């Protein structure tokens, strides 16, 4: 397998079960990223984070979990190859933003939105340029910034919102 260089942060719900369609999608994404020699990075706990980590791990990939003392009652998922502990949520989000080369957002809740908006706020000018360059309208008239790419190397932007 190739050496791992680029780090892709994957954000999504911690509330999904591992037998859900969302978990299957996250697992597949983790596997595809690892097979393409990307390092997967996420919050390191359950839900989307665990499913994506498991997919990457099963494909022989590297998985970084950025954990947080705020969740001291939770255990990091067993599929991490590296853990980066942080004191609080703000440090955790800042660390995820700092170490990742690109960001993928799956279905999520308020925590996922916090990560998404933190990334958008940290680079408003860059995000506006990306949004203008990659704006799409699907068959139902729903506008989105970007879609799912079968090969992560094909994407020209460092940020994608993935929908089912």
Phi and psi in radians as a Rosetta constraint file:
Dihedral C 1 N 2 CA 2 C 2 CIRCULARHARMONIC -1.122 0.35
Dihedral N 2 CA 2 C 2 N 3 CIRCULARHARMONIC 2.801 0.35
Dihedral C 2 N 3 CA 3 C 3 CIRCULARHARMONIC -1.281 0.35
Dihedral N 3 CA 3 C 3 N 4 CIRCULARHARMONIC 2.657 0.35
Dihedral C 3 N 4 CA 4 C 4 CIRCULARHARMONIC -1.611 0.35
Dihedral N 4 CA 4 C 4 N 5 CIRCULARHARMONIC 2.339 0.35
Dihedral C 4 N 5 CA 5 C 5 CIRCULARHARMONIC -2.267 0.35
Dihedral N 5 CA 5 C 5 N 6 CIRCULARHARMONIC -1.065 0.35
Dihedral C 5 N 6 CA 6 C 6 CIRCULARHARMONIC -1.327 0.35
Dihedral N 6 CA 6 C 6 N 7 CIRCULARHARMONIC 2.439 0.35
Dihedral C 6 N 7 CA 7 C 7 CIRCULARHARMONIC -1.874 0.35
Dihedral N 7 CA 7 C 7 N 8 CIRCULARHARMONIC 2.214 0.35
Dihedral C 7 N 8 CA 8 C 8 CIRCULARHARMONIC -1.946 0.35
Dihedral N 8 CA 8 C 8 N 9 CIRCULARHARMONIC 2.060 0.35
Dihedral C 8 N 9 CA 9 C 9 CIRCULARHARMONIC -1.492 0.35
Dihedral N 9 CA 9 C 9 N 10 CIRCULARHARMONIC 2.306 0.35
Dihedral C 9 N 10 CA 10 C 10 CIRCULARHARMONIC -2.045 0.35
Dihedral N 10 CA 10 C 10 N 11 CIRCULARHARMONIC 2.111 0.35
Dihedral C 10 N 11 CA 11 C 11 CIRCULARHARMONIC -1.895 0.35
Dihedral N 11 CA 11 C 11 N 12 CIRCULARHARMONIC 2.525 0.35
Dihedral C 11 N 12 CA 12 C 12 CIRCULARHARMONIC 3.118 0.35
Dihedral N 12 CA 12 C 12 N 13 CIRCULARHARMONIC 3.135 0.35
Dihedral C 12 N 13 CA 13 C 13 CIRCULARHARMONIC -1.136 0.35
Dihedral N 13 CA 13 C 13 N 14 CIRCULARHARMONIC 2.418 0.35
Dihedral C 13 N 14 CA 14 C 14 CIRCULARHARMONIC -1.555 0.35
Dihedral N 14 CA 14 C 14 N 15 CIRCULARHARMONIC -0.116 0.35
Dihedral C 14 N 15 CA 15 C 15 CIRCULARHARMONIC -1.630 0.35
Dihedral N 15 CA 15 C 15 N 16 CIRCULARHARMONIC -0.077 0.35
Dihedral C 15 N 16 CA 16 C 16 CIRCULARHARMONIC -1.348 0.35
Dihedral N 16 CA 16 C 16 N 17 CIRCULARHARMONIC 2.697 0.35
Dihedral C 16 N 17 CA 17 C 17 CIRCULARHARMONIC -1.595 0.35
Dihedral N 17 CA 17 C 17 N 18 CIRCULARHARMONIC 2.730 0.35
Dihedral C 17 N 18 CA 18 C 18 CIRCULARHARMONIC -1.263 0.35
Dihedral N 18 CA 18 C 18 N 19 CIRCULARHARMONIC -0.152 0.35
Dihedral C 18 N 19 CA 19 C 19 CIRCULARHARMONIC -1.796 0.35
Dihedral N 19 CA 19 C 19 N 20 CIRCULARHARMONIC 0.233 0.35
Dihedral C 19 N 20 CA 20 C 20 CIRCULARHARMONIC -1.553 0.35
Dihedral N 20 CA 20 C 20 N 21 CIRCULARHARMONIC 2.807 0.35
Dihedral C 20 N 21 CA 21 C 21 CIRCULARHARMONIC -1.061 0.35
Dihedral N 21 CA 21 C 21 N 22 CIRCULARHARMONIC -0.600 0.35
Dihedral C 21 N 22 CA 22 C 22 CIRCULARHARMONIC -1.104 0.35
Dihedral N 22 CA 22 C 22 N 23 CIRCULARHARMONIC -0.716 0.35
Dihedral C 22 N 23 CA 23 C 23 CIRCULARHARMONIC -1.158 0.35
Dihedral N 23 CA 23 C 23 N 24 CIRCULARHARMONIC -0.691 0.35
Dihedral C 23 N 24 CA 24 C 24 CIRCULARHARMONIC -1.073 0.35
Dihedral N 24 CA 24 C 24 N 25 CIRCULARHARMONIC -0.717 0.35
Dihedral C 24 N 25 CA 25 C 25 CIRCULARHARMONIC -1.149 0.35
Dihedral N 25 CA 25 C 25 N 26 CIRCULARHARMONIC -0.752 0.35
Dihedral C 25 N 26 CA 26 C 26 CIRCULARHARMONIC -1.160 0.35
Dihedral N 26 CA 26 C 26 N 27 CIRCULARHARMONIC -0.693 0.35
Dihedral C 26 N 27 CA 27 C 27 CIRCULARHARMONIC -1.061 0.35
Dihedral N 27 CA 27 C 27 N 28 CIRCULARHARMONIC -0.814 0.35
Dihedral C 27 N 28 CA 28 C 28 CIRCULARHARMONIC -1.089 0.35
Dihedral N 28 CA 28 C 28 N 29 CIRCULARHARMONIC -0.745 0.35
Dihedral C 28 N 29 CA 29 C 29 CIRCULARHARMONIC -1.059 0.35
Dihedral N 29 CA 29 C 29 N 30 CIRCULARHARMONIC -0.813 0.35
Dihedral C 29 N 30 CA 30 C 30 CIRCULARHARMONIC -1.024 0.35
Dihedral N 30 CA 30 C 30 N 31 CIRCULARHARMONIC -0.759 0.35
Dihedral C 30 N 31 CA 31 C 31 CIRCULARHARMONIC -1.083 0.35
Dihedral N 31 CA 31 C 31 N 32 CIRCULARHARMONIC -0.828 0.35
Dihedral C 31 N 32 CA 32 C 32 CIRCULARHARMONIC -1.107 0.35
Dihedral N 32 CA 32 C 32 N 33 CIRCULARHARMONIC -0.699 0.35
Dihedral C 32 N 33 CA 33 C 33 CIRCULARHARMONIC -1.110 0.35
Dihedral N 33 CA 33 C 33 N 34 CIRCULARHARMONIC -0.794 0.35
Dihedral C 33 N 34 CA 34 C 34 CIRCULARHARMONIC -1.122 0.35
Dihedral N 34 CA 34 C 34 N 35 CIRCULARHARMONIC -0.726 0.35
Dihedral C 34 N 35 CA 35 C 35 CIRCULARHARMONIC -1.101 0.35
Dihedral N 35 CA 35 C 35 N 36 CIRCULARHARMONIC -0.467 0.35
Dihedral C 35 N 36 CA 36 C 36 CIRCULARHARMONIC -1.583 0.35
Dihedral N 36 CA 36 C 36 N 37 CIRCULARHARMONIC 0.189 0.35
Dihedral C 36 N 37 CA 37 C 37 CIRCULARHARMONIC 1.197 0.35
Dihedral N 37 CA 37 C 37 N 38 CIRCULARHARMONIC 0.467 0.35
Dihedral C 37 N 38 CA 38 C 38 CIRCULARHARMONIC -1.587 0.35
Dihedral N 38 CA 38 C 38 N 39 CIRCULARHARMONIC 2.593 0.35
Dihedral C 38 N 39 CA 39 C 39 CIRCULARHARMONIC -1.522 0.35
Dihedral N 39 CA 39 C 39 N 40 CIRCULARHARMONIC 2.328 0.35
Dihedral C 39 N 40 CA 40 C 40 CIRCULARHARMONIC -1.631 0.35
Dihedral N 40 CA 40 C 40 N 41 CIRCULARHARMONIC 2.409 0.35
Dihedral C 40 N 41 CA 41 C 41 CIRCULARHARMONIC -2.323 0.35
Dihedral N 41 CA 41 C 41 N 42 CIRCULARHARMONIC 2.393 0.35
Dihedral C 41 N 42 CA 42 C 42 CIRCULARHARMONIC -2.753 0.35
Dihedral N 42 CA 42 C 42 N 43 CIRCULARHARMONIC -2.992 0.35
Dihedral C 42 N 43 CA 43 C 43 CIRCULARHARMONIC -1.274 0.35
Dihedral N 43 CA 43 C 43 N 44 CIRCULARHARMONIC -0.158 0.35
Dihedral C 43 N 44 CA 44 C 44 CIRCULARHARMONIC 1.457 0.35
Dihedral N 44 CA 44 C 44 N 45 CIRCULARHARMONIC 0.080 0.35
Dihedral C 44 N 45 CA 45 C 45 CIRCULARHARMONIC -1.924 0.35
Dihedral N 45 CA 45 C 45 N 46 CIRCULARHARMONIC -2.292 0.35
Dihedral C 45 N 46 CA 46 C 46 CIRCULARHARMONIC -1.736 0.35
Dihedral N 46 CA 46 C 46 N 47 CIRCULARHARMONIC -3.027 0.35
Dihedral C 46 N 47 CA 47 C 47 CIRCULARHARMONIC 1.276 0.35
Dihedral N 47 CA 47 C 47 N 48 CIRCULARHARMONIC -2.349 0.35
Dihedral C 47 N 48 CA 48 C 48 CIRCULARHARMONIC -0.996 0.35
Dihedral N 48 CA 48 C 48 N 49 CIRCULARHARMONIC -0.696 0.35
Dihedral C 48 N 49 CA 49 C 49 CIRCULARHARMONIC -1.032 0.35
Dihedral N 49 CA 49 C 49 N 50 CIRCULARHARMONIC -0.797 0.35
Dihedral C 49 N 50 CA 50 C 50 CIRCULARHARMONIC -1.198 0.35
Dihedral N 50 CA 50 C 50 N 51 CIRCULARHARMONIC -0.777 0.35
Dihedral C 50 N 51 CA 51 C 51 CIRCULARHARMONIC -1.089 0.35
Dihedral N 51 CA 51 C 51 N 52 CIRCULARHARMONIC -0.784 0.35
Dihedral C 51 N 52 CA 52 C 52 CIRCULARHARMONIC -1.146 0.35
Dihedral N 52 CA 52 C 52 N 53 CIRCULARHARMONIC -0.732 0.35
Dihedral C 52 N 53 CA 53 C 53 CIRCULARHARMONIC -1.085 0.35
Dihedral N 53 CA 53 C 53 N 54 CIRCULARHARMONIC -0.755 0.35
Dihedral C 53 N 54 CA 54 C 54 CIRCULARHARMONIC -1.088 0.35
Dihedral N 54 CA 54 C 54 N 55 CIRCULARHARMONIC -0.785 0.35
Dihedral C 54 N 55 CA 55 C 55 CIRCULARHARMONIC -1.052 0.35
Dihedral N 55 CA 55 C 55 N 56 CIRCULARHARMONIC -0.775 0.35
Dihedral C 55 N 56 CA 56 C 56 CIRCULARHARMONIC -1.168 0.35
Dihedral N 56 CA 56 C 56 N 57 CIRCULARHARMONIC -0.753 0.35
Dihedral C 56 N 57 CA 57 C 57 CIRCULARHARMONIC -1.105 0.35
Dihedral N 57 CA 57 C 57 N 58 CIRCULARHARMONIC -0.778 0.35
Dihedral C 57 N 58 CA 58 C 58 CIRCULARHARMONIC -1.110 0.35
Dihedral N 58 CA 58 C 58 N 59 CIRCULARHARMONIC -0.428 0.35
Dihedral C 58 N 59 CA 59 C 59 CIRCULARHARMONIC -1.584 0.35
Dihedral N 59 CA 59 C 59 N 60 CIRCULARHARMONIC 0.098 0.35
Dihedral C 59 N 60 CA 60 C 60 CIRCULARHARMONIC 1.460 0.35
Dihedral N 60 CA 60 C 60 N 61 CIRCULARHARMONIC 0.297 0.35
Dihedral C 60 N 61 CA 61 C 61 CIRCULARHARMONIC -1.521 0.35
Dihedral N 61 CA 61 C 61 N 62 CIRCULARHARMONIC 2.952 0.35
Dihedral C 61 N 62 CA 62 C 62 CIRCULARHARMONIC -1.624 0.35
Dihedral N 62 CA 62 C 62 N 63 CIRCULARHARMONIC 2.380 0.35
Dihedral C 62 N 63 CA 63 C 63 CIRCULARHARMONIC -2.289 0.35
Dihedral N 63 CA 63 C 63 N 64 CIRCULARHARMONIC 2.120 0.35
Dihedral C 63 N 64 CA 64 C 64 CIRCULARHARMONIC -1.826 0.35
Dihedral N 64 CA 64 C 64 N 65 CIRCULARHARMONIC 2.219 0.35
Dihedral C 64 N 65 CA 65 C 65 CIRCULARHARMONIC -1.908 0.35
Dihedral N 65 CA 65 C 65 N 66 CIRCULARHARMONIC 2.164 0.35
Dihedral C 65 N 66 CA 66 C 66 CIRCULARHARMONIC -1.746 0.35
Dihedral N 66 CA 66 C 66 N 67 CIRCULARHARMONIC 1.772 0.35
Dihedral C 66 N 67 CA 67 C 67 CIRCULARHARMONIC -1.714 0.35
Dihedral N 67 CA 67 C 67 N 68 CIRCULARHARMONIC 3.085 0.35
Dihedral C 67 N 68 CA 68 C 68 CIRCULARHARMONIC -2.559 0.35
Dihedral N 68 CA 68 C 68 N 69 CIRCULARHARMONIC 2.370 0.35
Dihedral C 68 N 69 CA 69 C 69 CIRCULARHARMONIC -1.042 0.35
Dihedral N 69 CA 69 C 69 N 70 CIRCULARHARMONIC -0.451 0.35
Dihedral C 69 N 70 CA 70 C 70 CIRCULARHARMONIC -0.994 0.35
Dihedral N 70 CA 70 C 70 N 71 CIRCULARHARMONIC -0.544 0.35
Dihedral C 70 N 71 CA 71 C 71 CIRCULARHARMONIC -1.821 0.35
Dihedral N 71 CA 71 C 71 N 72 CIRCULARHARMONIC 0.706 0.35
Dihedral C 71 N 72 CA 72 C 72 CIRCULARHARMONIC -1.074 0.35
Dihedral N 72 CA 72 C 72 N 73 CIRCULARHARMONIC -0.344 0.35
Dihedral C 72 N 73 CA 73 C 73 CIRCULARHARMONIC -1.441 0.35
Dihedral N 73 CA 73 C 73 N 74 CIRCULARHARMONIC -0.177 0.35
Dihedral C 73 N 74 CA 74 C 74 CIRCULARHARMONIC -1.702 0.35
Dihedral N 74 CA 74 C 74 N 75 CIRCULARHARMONIC 2.622 0.35
Dihedral C 74 N 75 CA 75 C 75 CIRCULARHARMONIC -1.784 0.35
Dihedral N 75 CA 75 C 75 N 76 CIRCULARHARMONIC 2.445 0.35
Dihedral C 75 N 76 CA 76 C 76 CIRCULARHARMONIC -1.043 0.35
Dihedral N 76 CA 76 C 76 N 77 CIRCULARHARMONIC 2.649 0.35
Dihedral C 76 N 77 CA 77 C 77 CIRCULARHARMONIC -1.194 0.35
Dihedral N 77 CA 77 C 77 N 78 CIRCULARHARMONIC 2.678 0.35
Dihedral C 77 N 78 CA 78 C 78 CIRCULARHARMONIC -1.348 0.35
Dihedral N 78 CA 78 C 78 N 79 CIRCULARHARMONIC 0.040 0.35
Dihedral C 78 N 79 CA 79 C 79 CIRCULARHARMONIC -1.723 0.35
Dihedral N 79 CA 79 C 79 N 80 CIRCULARHARMONIC 0.077 0.35
Dihedral C 79 N 80 CA 80 C 80 CIRCULARHARMONIC -1.330 0.35
Dihedral N 80 CA 80 C 80 N 81 CIRCULARHARMONIC 2.447 0.35
Dihedral C 80 N 81 CA 81 C 81 CIRCULARHARMONIC -1.730 0.35
Dihedral N 81 CA 81 C 81 N 82 CIRCULARHARMONIC -0.276 0.35
Dihedral C 81 N 82 CA 82 C 82 CIRCULARHARMONIC -2.619 0.35
Dihedral N 82 CA 82 C 82 N 83 CIRCULARHARMONIC 2.458 0.35
Dihedral C 82 N 83 CA 83 C 83 CIRCULARHARMONIC -2.118 0.35
Dihedral N 83 CA 83 C 83 N 84 CIRCULARHARMONIC 2.335 0.35
Dihedral C 83 N 84 CA 84 C 84 CIRCULARHARMONIC -2.016 0.35
Dihedral N 84 CA 84 C 84 N 85 CIRCULARHARMONIC 1.804 0.35
Dihedral C 84 N 85 CA 85 C 85 CIRCULARHARMONIC -1.379 0.35
Dihedral N 85 CA 85 C 85 N 86 CIRCULARHARMONIC 2.465 0.35
Dihedral C 85 N 86 CA 86 C 86 CIRCULARHARMONIC -2.201 0.35
Dihedral N 86 CA 86 C 86 N 87 CIRCULARHARMONIC 2.747 0.35
Dihedral C 86 N 87 CA 87 C 87 CIRCULARHARMONIC -1.286 0.35
Dihedral N 87 CA 87 C 87 N 88 CIRCULARHARMONIC -0.730 0.35
Dihedral C 87 N 88 CA 88 C 88 CIRCULARHARMONIC -2.537 0.35
Dihedral N 88 CA 88 C 88 N 89 CIRCULARHARMONIC 3.109 0.35
Dihedral C 88 N 89 CA 89 C 89 CIRCULARHARMONIC -1.114 0.35
Dihedral N 89 CA 89 C 89 N 90 CIRCULARHARMONIC -0.663 0.35
Dihedral C 89 N 90 CA 90 C 90 CIRCULARHARMONIC -1.125 0.35
Dihedral N 90 CA 90 C 90 N 91 CIRCULARHARMONIC -0.744 0.35
Dihedral C 90 N 91 CA 91 C 91 CIRCULARHARMONIC -1.141 0.35
Dihedral N 91 CA 91 C 91 N 92 CIRCULARHARMONIC -0.677 0.35
Dihedral C 91 N 92 CA 92 C 92 CIRCULARHARMONIC -1.072 0.35
Dihedral N 92 CA 92 C 92 N 93 CIRCULARHARMONIC -0.854 0.35
Dihedral C 92 N 93 CA 93 C 93 CIRCULARHARMONIC -1.105 0.35
Dihedral N 93 CA 93 C 93 N 94 CIRCULARHARMONIC -0.761 0.35
Dihedral C 93 N 94 CA 94 C 94 CIRCULARHARMONIC -1.062 0.35
Dihedral N 94 CA 94 C 94 N 95 CIRCULARHARMONIC -0.690 0.35
Dihedral C 94 N 95 CA 95 C 95 CIRCULARHARMONIC -1.150 0.35
Dihedral N 95 CA 95 C 95 N 96 CIRCULARHARMONIC -0.784 0.35
Dihedral C 95 N 96 CA 96 C 96 CIRCULARHARMONIC -1.012 0.35
Dihedral N 96 CA 96 C 96 N 97 CIRCULARHARMONIC -0.744 0.35
Dihedral C 96 N 97 CA 97 C 97 CIRCULARHARMONIC -1.182 0.35
Dihedral N 97 CA 97 C 97 N 98 CIRCULARHARMONIC -0.671 0.35
Dihedral C 97 N 98 CA 98 C 98 CIRCULARHARMONIC -1.240 0.35
Dihedral N 98 CA 98 C 98 N 99 CIRCULARHARMONIC -0.730 0.35
Dihedral C 98 N 99 CA 99 C 99 CIRCULARHARMONIC -1.507 0.35
Dihedral N 99 CA 99 C 99 N 100 CIRCULARHARMONIC -0.338 0.35
Dihedral C 99 N 100 CA 100 C 100 CIRCULARHARMONIC -1.471 0.35
Dihedral N 100 CA 100 C 100 N 101 CIRCULARHARMONIC 2.553 0.35
Dihedral C 100 N 101 CA 101 C 101 CIRCULARHARMONIC -1.620 0.35
Dihedral N 101 CA 101 C 101 N 102 CIRCULARHARMONIC -0.396 0.35
Dihedral C 101 N 102 CA 102 C 102 CIRCULARHARMONIC -2.687 0.35
Dihedral N 102 CA 102 C 102 N 103 CIRCULARHARMONIC 2.849 0.35
Dihedral C 102 N 103 CA 103 C 103 CIRCULARHARMONIC -2.368 0.35
Dihedral N 103 CA 103 C 103 N 104 CIRCULARHARMONIC 2.294 0.35
Dihedral C 103 N 104 CA 104 C 104 CIRCULARHARMONIC -2.095 0.35
Dihedral N 104 CA 104 C 104 N 105 CIRCULARHARMONIC 2.310 0.35
Dihedral C 104 N 105 CA 105 C 105 CIRCULARHARMONIC -2.007 0.35
Dihedral N 105 CA 105 C 105 N 106 CIRCULARHARMONIC 2.058 0.35
Dihedral C 105 N 106 CA 106 C 106 CIRCULARHARMONIC -1.735 0.35
Dihedral N 106 CA 106 C 106 N 107 CIRCULARHARMONIC -3.094 0.35
Dihedral C 106 N 107 CA 107 C 107 CIRCULARHARMONIC -0.956 0.35
Dihedral N 107 CA 107 C 107 N 108 CIRCULARHARMONIC 2.415 0.35
Dihedral C 107 N 108 CA 108 C 108 CIRCULARHARMONIC -2.822 0.35
Dihedral N 108 CA 108 C 108 N 109 CIRCULARHARMONIC -2.965 0.35
Dihedral C 108 N 109 CA 109 C 109 CIRCULARHARMONIC -2.143 0.35
Dihedral N 109 CA 109 C 109 N 110 CIRCULARHARMONIC -2.568 0.35
Dihedral C 109 N 110 CA 110 C 110 CIRCULARHARMONIC -1.105 0.35
Dihedral N 110 CA 110 C 110 N 111 CIRCULARHARMONIC -0.651 0.35
Dihedral C 110 N 111 CA 111 C 111 CIRCULARHARMONIC -1.131 0.35
Dihedral N 111 CA 111 C 111 N 112 CIRCULARHARMONIC -0.703 0.35
Dihedral C 111 N 112 CA 112 C 112 CIRCULARHARMONIC -1.136 0.35
Dihedral N 112 CA 112 C 112 N 113 CIRCULARHARMONIC -0.708 0.35
Dihedral C 112 N 113 CA 113 C 113 CIRCULARHARMONIC -1.110 0.35
Dihedral N 113 CA 113 C 113 N 114 CIRCULARHARMONIC -0.681 0.35
Dihedral C 113 N 114 CA 114 C 114 CIRCULARHARMONIC -1.060 0.35
Dihedral N 114 CA 114 C 114 N 115 CIRCULARHARMONIC -0.737 0.35
Dihedral C 114 N 115 CA 115 C 115 CIRCULARHARMONIC -1.157 0.35
Dihedral N 115 CA 115 C 115 N 116 CIRCULARHARMONIC -0.783 0.35
Dihedral C 115 N 116 CA 116 C 116 CIRCULARHARMONIC -1.037 0.35
Dihedral N 116 CA 116 C 116 N 117 CIRCULARHARMONIC -0.885 0.35
Dihedral C 116 N 117 CA 117 C 117 CIRCULARHARMONIC -1.218 0.35
Dihedral N 117 CA 117 C 117 N 118 CIRCULARHARMONIC -0.530 0.35
Dihedral C 117 N 118 CA 118 C 118 CIRCULARHARMONIC -1.090 0.35
Dihedral N 118 CA 118 C 118 N 119 CIRCULARHARMONIC -0.760 0.35
Dihedral C 118 N 119 CA 119 C 119 CIRCULARHARMONIC -1.145 0.35
Dihedral N 119 CA 119 C 119 N 120 CIRCULARHARMONIC -0.763 0.35
Dihedral C 119 N 120 CA 120 C 120 CIRCULARHARMONIC -1.125 0.35
Dihedral N 120 CA 120 C 120 N 121 CIRCULARHARMONIC -0.721 0.35
Dihedral C 120 N 121 CA 121 C 121 CIRCULARHARMONIC -1.187 0.35
Dihedral N 121 CA 121 C 121 N 122 CIRCULARHARMONIC -0.592 0.35
Dihedral C 121 N 122 CA 122 C 122 CIRCULARHARMONIC -1.223 0.35
Dihedral N 122 CA 122 C 122 N 123 CIRCULARHARMONIC -0.293 0.35
Dihedral C 122 N 123 CA 123 C 123 CIRCULARHARMONIC -2.555 0.35
Dihedral N 123 CA 123 C 123 N 124 CIRCULARHARMONIC 1.020 0.35
Dihedral C 123 N 124 CA 124 C 124 CIRCULARHARMONIC -1.001 0.35
Dihedral N 124 CA 124 C 124 N 125 CIRCULARHARMONIC -0.780 0.35
Dihedral C 124 N 125 CA 125 C 125 CIRCULARHARMONIC -1.109 0.35
Dihedral N 125 CA 125 C 125 N 126 CIRCULARHARMONIC -0.799 0.35
Dihedral C 125 N 126 CA 126 C 126 CIRCULARHARMONIC -1.094 0.35
Dihedral N 126 CA 126 C 126 N 127 CIRCULARHARMONIC -0.716 0.35
Dihedral C 126 N 127 CA 127 C 127 CIRCULARHARMONIC -1.153 0.35
Dihedral N 127 CA 127 C 127 N 128 CIRCULARHARMONIC -0.662 0.35
Dihedral C 127 N 128 CA 128 C 128 CIRCULARHARMONIC -1.104 0.35
Dihedral N 128 CA 128 C 128 N 129 CIRCULARHARMONIC -0.717 0.35
Dihedral C 128 N 129 CA 129 C 129 CIRCULARHARMONIC -1.133 0.35
Dihedral N 129 CA 129 C 129 N 130 CIRCULARHARMONIC -0.743 0.35
Dihedral C 129 N 130 CA 130 C 130 CIRCULARHARMONIC -1.089 0.35
Dihedral N 130 CA 130 C 130 N 131 CIRCULARHARMONIC -0.808 0.35
Dihedral C 130 N 131 CA 131 C 131 CIRCULARHARMONIC -1.065 0.35
Dihedral N 131 CA 131 C 131 N 132 CIRCULARHARMONIC -0.752 0.35
Dihedral C 131 N 132 CA 132 C 132 CIRCULARHARMONIC -1.128 0.35
Dihedral N 132 CA 132 C 132 N 133 CIRCULARHARMONIC -0.695 0.35
Dihedral C 132 N 133 CA 133 C 133 CIRCULARHARMONIC -1.302 0.35
Dihedral N 133 CA 133 C 133 N 134 CIRCULARHARMONIC -0.467 0.35
Dihedral C 133 N 134 CA 134 C 134 CIRCULARHARMONIC -2.103 0.35
Dihedral N 134 CA 134 C 134 N 135 CIRCULARHARMONIC 0.331 0.35
Dihedral C 134 N 135 CA 135 C 135 CIRCULARHARMONIC -1.165 0.35
Dihedral N 135 CA 135 C 135 N 136 CIRCULARHARMONIC 2.349 0.35
Dihedral C 135 N 136 CA 136 C 136 CIRCULARHARMONIC -2.394 0.35
Dihedral N 136 CA 136 C 136 N 137 CIRCULARHARMONIC 2.685 0.35
Dihedral C 136 N 137 CA 137 C 137 CIRCULARHARMONIC -2.168 0.35
Dihedral N 137 CA 137 C 137 N 138 CIRCULARHARMONIC 2.179 0.35
Dihedral C 137 N 138 CA 138 C 138 CIRCULARHARMONIC -1.463 0.35
Dihedral N 138 CA 138 C 138 N 139 CIRCULARHARMONIC -3.095 0.35
Dihedral C 138 N 139 CA 139 C 139 CIRCULARHARMONIC -1.064 0.35
Dihedral N 139 CA 139 C 139 N 140 CIRCULARHARMONIC -0.450 0.35
Dihedral C 139 N 140 CA 140 C 140 CIRCULARHARMONIC -1.568 0.35
Dihedral N 140 CA 140 C 140 N 141 CIRCULARHARMONIC 0.049 0.35
Dihedral C 140 N 141 CA 141 C 141 CIRCULARHARMONIC 1.445 0.35
Dihedral N 141 CA 141 C 141 N 142 CIRCULARHARMONIC 0.198 0.35
Dihedral C 141 N 142 CA 142 C 142 CIRCULARHARMONIC -1.481 0.35
Dihedral N 142 CA 142 C 142 N 143 CIRCULARHARMONIC 2.209 0.35
Dihedral C 142 N 143 CA 143 C 143 CIRCULARHARMONIC -1.556 0.35
Dihedral N 143 CA 143 C 143 N 144 CIRCULARHARMONIC 2.450 0.35
Dihedral C 143 N 144 CA 144 C 144 CIRCULARHARMONIC -2.526 0.35
Dihedral N 144 CA 144 C 144 N 145 CIRCULARHARMONIC 2.810 0.35
Dihedral C 144 N 145 CA 145 C 145 CIRCULARHARMONIC -1.378 0.35
Dihedral N 145 CA 145 C 145 N 146 CIRCULARHARMONIC -0.712 0.35
Dihedral C 145 N 146 CA 146 C 146 CIRCULARHARMONIC -2.716 0.35
Dihedral N 146 CA 146 C 146 N 147 CIRCULARHARMONIC 2.941 0.35
Dihedral C 146 N 147 CA 147 C 147 CIRCULARHARMONIC -2.158 0.35
Dihedral N 147 CA 147 C 147 N 148 CIRCULARHARMONIC -2.959 0.35
Dihedral C 147 N 148 CA 148 C 148 CIRCULARHARMONIC -1.423 0.35
Dihedral N 148 CA 148 C 148 N 149 CIRCULARHARMONIC 2.337 0.35
Dihedral C 148 N 149 CA 149 C 149 CIRCULARHARMONIC -1.845 0.35
Dihedral N 149 CA 149 C 149 N 150 CIRCULARHARMONIC 2.298 0.35
Dihedral C 149 N 150 CA 150 C 150 CIRCULARHARMONIC -1.103 0.35
Dihedral N 150 CA 150 C 150 N 151 CIRCULARHARMONIC -0.638 0.35
Dihedral C 150 N 151 CA 151 C 151 CIRCULARHARMONIC -2.068 0.35
Dihedral N 151 CA 151 C 151 N 152 CIRCULARHARMONIC 1.991 0.35
Dihedral C 151 N 152 CA 152 C 152 CIRCULARHARMONIC -1.013 0.35
Dihedral N 152 CA 152 C 152 N 153 CIRCULARHARMONIC -0.401 0.35
Dihedral C 152 N 153 CA 153 C 153 CIRCULARHARMONIC -1.222 0.35
Dihedral N 153 CA 153 C 153 N 154 CIRCULARHARMONIC -0.318 0.35
Dihedral C 153 N 154 CA 154 C 154 CIRCULARHARMONIC -1.382 0.35
Dihedral N 154 CA 154 C 154 N 155 CIRCULARHARMONIC -0.302 0.35
Dihedral C 154 N 155 CA 155 C 155 CIRCULARHARMONIC -1.294 0.35
Dihedral N 155 CA 155 C 155 N 156 CIRCULARHARMONIC 2.416 0.35
Dihedral C 155 N 156 CA 156 C 156 CIRCULARHARMONIC -1.785 0.35
Dihedral N 156 CA 156 C 156 N 157 CIRCULARHARMONIC -0.006 0.35
Dihedral C 156 N 157 CA 157 C 157 CIRCULARHARMONIC -2.114 0.35
Dihedral N 157 CA 157 C 157 N 158 CIRCULARHARMONIC 2.648 0.35
Dihedral C 157 N 158 CA 158 C 158 CIRCULARHARMONIC -1.512 0.35
Dihedral N 158 CA 158 C 158 N 159 CIRCULARHARMONIC 0.274 0.35
Dihedral C 158 N 159 CA 159 C 159 CIRCULARHARMONIC -2.688 0.35
Dihedral N 159 CA 159 C 159 N 160 CIRCULARHARMONIC 2.308 0.35
Dihedral C 159 N 160 CA 160 C 160 CIRCULARHARMONIC -2.489 0.35
Dihedral N 160 CA 160 C 160 N 161 CIRCULARHARMONIC 2.449 0.35
Dihedral C 160 N 161 CA 161 C 161 CIRCULARHARMONIC -1.763 0.35
Dihedral N 161 CA 161 C 161 N 162 CIRCULARHARMONIC 2.033 0.35
Dihedral C 161 N 162 CA 162 C 162 CIRCULARHARMONIC -1.752 0.35
Dihedral N 162 CA 162 C 162 N 163 CIRCULARHARMONIC 2.221 0.35
Dihedral C 162 N 163 CA 163 C 163 CIRCULARHARMONIC -2.014 0.35
Dihedral N 163 CA 163 C 163 N 164 CIRCULARHARMONIC 2.658 0.35
